[in-house]
Amino acid sequence: MGVNRQLASWLVARRPEIEASLAAALGAAMPGAASPEAESLRRLRSFTTAALLHGADAVPALDGIRVTPARAERLTRAYLEAATATAGPDAAVVREVLAPITERFLVAVRGTAPARRASGAPRRSRRRAVSAAIDRVADAFIAIDVETGRIADANPAAGAMLGLPRDELVGASALDHFPESARETWSTHLEALSEGDEGGRFETRLRDRNGRSVGVEARVTRFSTRTKTLALVLARPCSVPR
């Protein structure tokens, strides 16, 4: 487990180099920041870190993923090659550890389409993630499961900002409320939280049910339970360039 923990830290520290190697290998096929393929890569990175730290207990979070298995396989193989190339003299060790983990991810991706057909639409959870006191907060409050990207809780102010009642927000994909111009910013912060970052403040945008975007100042805090990590978002309208 010691080697795996070191490798998990190494992947986080060397992420810019791995992504540069991946971009060079894929060229024009490198997915855009707001694409479903980019979301697939984010889920792969999160799962890889979790699997290195928790072993067989880690399960890929694929709820709401929209990438085809064939495309996911190409990107996953390319990610493995990029990480291996970045490792230099330790390439053999990195490949030996990461190969079975990436294969587990691909097996899970291949099973998503049949599972969705068999079970139908995912059932939305009605369980509240935090105290009912958030209902009285004037700022929009949204709790996002960083592994699945789904909204675990929201307050009435968030519903008013996004034009939806809370019951429709809970269980929905947060990605649907991130304008394409802001998805990279949101993804970067959510991924950092999944890897242990405690959060911070930044300016970005949200999108309501009618496609209109609103500039917000967002404060994001990490909250962990035994089973999941949540990004607790407080968003206040502000002027943000498009």
Secondary structure, 3 states (H helix, E strand, C coil): CHHHHHHHHHHHHCHHHHHHHHHHHHHHHCCCCCCHHHHHHHHHHHHHHHHHHHHHHCCCCCCCCCCCHHHHHHHHHHHHHHHHHHCHHHHHHHHHHHHHHHHHHHHHHHCHHHHHHHHCCCCCCCCCCCCHHHHHCCCEEEEEECCCCEEEEECHHHHHHHCCCHHHHCCCEHHHHCCHHHHHHHHHHHHHHHCCCCEEEEEEEEECCCCCEEEEEEEEEEEECCCCEEEEEEEEECCCCC
